Amino acid sequence: MMYRLAAAYAVRVSTLRERASSQLERIAQSDPEAGDALQTAIITAAFALIAIGVVTIIGNAVIAKAHSISLDTPNLNNNP
């Protein structure tokens, strides 16, 4: 009984795989630029990650510089 279920499942998976493959081939033949949207999304996400990294580095440098500024004012009433 278990072997029949496994065999039926294997046939079902291979059928679904063949259907998906034929569907992708049909889409690729009808529109050769169909994969460009995914490629554009991946490249945009990569550039966004790089931009966030650069902004984080610059922001940390600016904050460190701001924290290093002394807020103590010199005493200007020391004229003899």
C-alpha positions, 0 to 999 in steps of 0.5 A, a space after each residue: 500500500 505504501 509503495 503505491 502511494 509513493 509511486 502515485 506521488 512520484 507520478 504526480 510530482 513529475 507531471 506537475 514538473 513537466 507542466 511547469 516546464 512546458 508553461 515556462 517554455 511557452 512564456 519564454 517563446 512568447 516574450 523573450 524579455 519575460 525574465 527581465 523583471 526578476 533580474 531588475 528586482 534583484 539588481 535594485 535590491 542589491 543596490 539598495 543594500 549597498 546604499 543602506 550600508 554606505 549611509 550607515 557608515 557615513 552616519 556613524 562617522 558624522 555621529 562620532 564627529 559630533 560626539 567629539 565636539 567639546 561643549 565647554 566654553 572657555 571663560 571669557 572674563 579672565 581679562 586682567 
